[in-house]
Amino acid sequence: MTFETREELIRRDSLEEGIEIGREEGKKQAIASMISKGLLTVTQGAEELGISEEELQRIVTCADPVTKEEQ
């Protein structure tokens, strides 16, 4: 494997990792929005994301502009 080929593989892996992180963050924000609108419960959202209810509640609090202003 040449140096250039190795560098290209590293860049491609980094790009794919970045895309995956973006998808996960987008999913968290979408679920947080649904919870804020009353369409999902925190329990349902946490289950969907595979995280604790406490962790999801922190995400919802950070995603909700009204809650941010109250802090």
Secondary structure by P-SEA (a helix, b strand, c coil): ccaaaaaaaaaaaaaaaaaaaaaaaaaaaaaaaaaaaccccaaaaaaaacccaaaaaaaaaaacaaaaaac
